[in-house]
Amino acid sequence: MAAQTILQKLEILADAAKYDASCASSGTAKKNSLGGKGIGSTEGMGICHAYAPDGRCISLLKILLTNHCVFDCHYCVNRKSSNVARARFTPQEVVDLTLAFYRRNYIEGLFLSSGIVKNSNHTMEQIVEVARILREEHDFRGYIHLKTIPEADAEIVHQAGLYADRVSINVELPTDSGLTRLAPDKDARQIEGAMGKVKSDLVEAKDARKRFRHAPRFAPAGQSTQMIVGADAATDADIVGKASRLYDNFRLRRVYYSAFSPIPDASAVLPLKRPPLIREHRLYQSDWLMRFYGYKPSDVMQATEADGNLPLDIDPKLAWALKFREAFPVDVNRASKEQLLRVPGLGVKAVGKILASRRHRALRLDDVALLTQSITKVRPFICTVDWRPITLTDRADLRSLLAPKAEQLELFAA
């Protein structure tokens, strides 16, 4: 068999990495090469574009060290029983590609994951070696995100955190039963144990930085994880509950959701039909509500429908408001910040401006209209000095009035 060129390897391993959405460069310490020292910076994000089979554009730099794998996870295109082209980079080849792409202004950093070749420790050592060469031999100051392997020794994973801006460990599926069925080689307790160790390393490093000025940083952008949505029978309520526990237990920066997408040579145990992509979007919206709007997981679960899933035609915030109409309308001139954040159509910035503005004068409906994209969505849930919804809030057809109207797009529209 002829040896693969770097370009052939890149084509295979960049394509194999596109299913992982847990990549972002936010939250890290700012570093740059101003002054003639080092290469790269953490300003901005990875800009390599990957496309999933369903048409999603994933604008993130992602590459695998190898797509060879000793595991046989049913949902993974790189599982050992999958009939796909295989390739493998050496650590030096990944380093050379990263530096060459950066110098051409293609990328701002590196997201590196891998299938498991030989064993978990060997693979994790290879991943760490890439980051070590970049940081120590080339003084690379760009963003590095390493996907760690929970089965690897904790000390090797710790080394990854000393070189990377962010580390992540995928929990893969929302339920233990789903993981057992679809990823028989993985163990939920082992995954969470590895996440717990990273959390303790983050806490220790932060404490050391307070006491010792030159203490080494450990993954300054924290850790994240990803869950696949729609590959098993888990409902949105299950997923929201799992995400909340992960945030609470491991202080995660982000939980990413990836709608299950059909893969080549799919396993017979997988669903024949992928979930609608809007379901993934609704989960991200619910995640935002819990992180920035003061919603509890139980609040989001209350917004689900009888099947335990969030409605697809309206967002979770509106779904909750329609179920709990007794909480509305709220007076924008007197309501607390927490109450205002529950109003559909009002974002965090809009609420902040309302709180600041009402110190100087009583707000009218037109004032609120200037702070939101759709006053129609807001009107049933608020009172101002010149507006009260009367019976609008209690209308039986309010959902149909507020739900976005389906539109047929024109193929040749200007």
N, C-alpha and C positions, 0 to 999 in steps of 0.2 A: 504494500500500500504506500502510495506516494506521501511524503511529508506535507502537512498542511502549511500554507503560508500564513503570516500574521493576519493578513486581510481575511482569509477564509476562516480562521479562528475567531476573529472579531465578529464576522457576520453571524456565526453560529452562537457565540456566547453572549453577544448583545441581544440577539433575538430571544434567547432562552431566559434572559433576565427581565423581560418586559412585563411579566406577570406579577412582579413584586412592586407594590405601590408605596411602600413605607420608606420613602426617601424625600427628605427636605433639609435645607441647610439653615433653617431658622434657629435662633436661640444659642448659637455658639459664640465663643469669644472672638472679637474682631482682631484679625491679624492681616498684615499686608507686607509687601516687599518694598515700601517706600524707603528711601535712603540707600538703596543698592544692596540690601541684605535679603537673601532668600529668594524664593520663587513663589508667586501666586498670592492670593488673598482669599478671605472668606466672604467678601462682599458679593452679594448676588447668589444665584442658585445654579445648579447644573442645568445645561440647556440642550442636552442630547434628546431628540424626540424619538419615542418608541410608540408603536401602534399595536394594540391588542386586536385579535381577530374580529371583535365586534365593533371596531372603528374608533375606540377611545384613543386619544392622543395623550400619552404620558410623557410630559416634558421634563424628564429627569435623567441624569447621567446614571446608567446602571450597567454593570458588566459582571459576569461570573468568572471566577478563576477556572472552573471546569464545570461541565454539565454531566460528567460521569457521576454516578451516585450508587452507593450500596443499599440505600433505602428504597422502598417500593410504595411510596405514598400515592394513593389512587388518583388524587387530584393534580399531581405534579407532572408536567410534561417531561421532566428529566428523570423520572423514576427508573429504576434499573430494568424494568420490563418494557419500557417504552421504546418504540422503534423510531428513534430520531438520530440524526447525525451527531456525533460526539466530538468534542475538542477539549484541549487543555492548554492553558497558558502556564508559563513559568512565572515566578514572582518578578523577575527582571523584565520580562516582556510586558507585564502590566504596568510596571514603573515607566518603561520607555514609551508606551502608548499614552499614559497619563501626561507625561511631560511634553510629548510631541503635540498632543491635542490642546494642552493649555497654551503652549507657545503660539499655536495657530488661532487662539482665541475661540476655540470650539467649546470649551468647558471651563468651569470654575472649580472643579474638584472631582472626587472619585467616590462612587458608591460601589462597594465590592461585596459580593456574596459568592456562594459556591455550592455545588453539589458535594457530597462527601465521598472522597476517594481514599482508598486504603482503610482509614479509620478517622474518627472525629478529631483526635489530637493532631494527626499529621496534617489534615486539611486546615485546621485552625492555625497551626504553626506557619503554613504557607501564606495564609491571609495576613497574619501579623507581620510576616517578613516583608510583604509589599509595603505596608505602612511604615515599617522601620526604615527601609531603604529610602523612601520618599522623604521622611522627616530628617533622618540623621545624615544621609549621604548627599542629599540634594537640598536640604533645608526648605522643603516644600511647605508653604504656609496656607495652601488652599484647603478647602473643606474635604474631610475624609469621613465617610460613614461606613462602618464595617458591620456586616451581618454576622453575628456570632453563632456558634453551635452549642446548644445547651448540653450535649453529651460530652463536650470537651472538658479537660481539667480546668478548674477555676483559675489557676495561676496563668494559664495561656490566655483565657478570656480577659483577665486583669491586664495583661500586657497589651491587648488590643485597645483597651480603654486609655492607656497611657499615650497612644499614638493617634487615636481617632477623636474627632470632634463629637461624634455620636455613635453609639452602638445600639444594636437592636436584636431582639430574639423574637421570632414569630411564634405566637401561641397557636397559629394555624386555624383552629376551629373553635367555635364558641362553647361547645359542650365536650365533656370528657368522653361521653359515649360516641360522639361523632369522630373524635380523634382516634379512639380505639378501633372504630370500624374502618375509617378511611386512611389512617396512618399508623398501622400496627407496629411499626418500628419505633414510634415515639411515645413518650410518657408525659402526661400532663404535670405530674408532680415534679418530674425532673426539669421540665421547662420552667415552671414557676420557681423552683429552687435556684436555678441559674439566674433568673430575673431578680430574685431576692439578694443574691450575692452581688450583682451589679449595683443594686440599690445601696447596699451597705458600703461598697467601694466608693460610690458617689458621695455618701454622707461623710465617710472618713477623709476623703480628699478635700472636701469643702471645709471641714474642720481644720485640717492640716494647713490649708491656705490662710486661714485666719491667724494661726499661731506662728507659721513659718513662711516668710515672704517668698522663698524660692521652692516651696514644696511643689512637686509635679502635679500638673492638672490631670484630671481623669474625666474623659468624655464630657467636656464642658457643656455640650448641647444635650446631655442626658441620654436616656434610652427610650426607645419606642417599640411598638409591636404592630402586628397586622393580623386581622382575622378574615377568613374567606367567608363570604356571604352567599348562601344559596346552594352550597354543595351538600349540606345535610338538612335535617328537618328543623333546625333551630329557628325559632321565631325572632322577630325584632326585639321582643321583650327579653328573651334569653340573651341576645347579643348586647343590649343596653346594660343589663344586669352584670354580665361578664366584664364589659368595658369599665363600668363603675368600680368593680372590685379591683381590677388591674390598676386603675388610677389611684385608688386609696391605698392598696397594699405595696405598690412598687414605685409610686411617684413618677409615673410615666409622663413624658412630654406630649406624646400623641399616641392614640390608638387609630390605626388606619384600617379602613374597610375596603375589601376588594371583592366586587361581585364575581361569583364563579363564572368563568368564561370557558366555553368548550375548547378543548385542546386536541391536538392531533393524536390519533391512536388512543382515544379515551377508554378508560376502564369501564366495564359493564355495570359497576355499582354506582356510577355517577348519574345524576339526573340527565335526562335526554334534552331538557330545555333549560337554558340559562335564565336566571331571575332578571326582571326588568332593571335596567341601570338606574332608574329613578329610585329604586329601593336603596341602593348604595348611597345616593344623594340624601335621602331622608335620614339615614343613619348618621351621616356627617352633620346634618342640621341638628339632630337630637344631641349629638356629641357637643356641638357648639352651645346648645342651651344649658347643658350641665356644666360646661367649663366657664361660661361667661355671663349667663343670665340667671344663675341662682336656682335652676331647676334641679330637683332631686331625681334619682333614677325612677323612684315611684311615680313622680309626676309624668315623666316621659312614658312610662308603662301605662299610665291611665289614658294617655292619648292614643293608644293602640286600639284596633278594632277587635271584633270577637275572635278572630283567628290568631291574635297576639302580634299582628304586624301593623306597622304604621300605615295610615292611608297614603295612597300614592298620588291622589289628585290635589291634596292640600298639604302644607307643611306642618310639622309636629306642633309648633307654637299655636297655629290657628286651630288645629285639631283639639288641643287642650282647652283653649278658650271656648270653643263651641260646646264642649262637654261640661264646662264649669261656668256657665253664663251668670251664675249668682255672684261671681267675683267682679262683674262688670255692670254698668260702665264705671270707670275710674275718673276722678276729677284731676285733670292735668295740673291744675293750680294748687292742689292740696295732697295728692297721692304721694306715697313714699317711692323711693327709687325702685324698690323691689316690686311694687305694684305696677309701676310704669313699664318695667322690663317684661311684664307678662302681656302687654298689649300687642296684639298682632300688628306688624307693620312698623313698630318702633324698635330701632336698633340701639346698641349701647351708646353710640355717639349722639343719636337724636335725643335719648333720655338725658344725657349729660347736658345738652344745650337747653332742654326744657327746664331742668333744675336750675341752670344758671340764669336763664331769661326771666323766670317767674319771680326772681328776687326783686326785679325792678318794676314789673307791671304784670297785670293779669293777662293771660294768654287767650287769644281768640282762635277759632278754628283755622282761619287763614294763616296764623302764625305757625300752627302745628303742620299745616300743609307744606310749608316751606322746608320742613325737616324730614319729610318722608317721600318716598317715590310714589306711593299710592295712598292718598287720603281716603279713598273709597274703602280700603281695607281697615283703616283705623277708626273711621267715624262710628261704627256700631259699638265701639268699646270704650269711648271716652266722653267726657263732658268738658266744655269750656264755658267762658262767660256768655257766649252767644250761641251755644249749641248743646242740646241734650237729645239723645237718640229716641226717647219715648219708647215706642214699641219695637223699634228696629232691632234691638239686641235680642228680643225674644221671638223673632220671626222664625217660623218653622222652615222656611226655605232660605235661611241666611247662608247656609253652606253653599248652596248652588249659586247664590248671588256673588259670593266671594271667591269661589274656586276659579282658577285660571281657565279661560275658555280655550278649548281645543281649536287649533288653527291649522288649515292645510297650507303648507308653504308653497310658494310658486317657484318652479324650477328655474325660470328665466327672469325673476324679479330683478329690478335695478338695484 
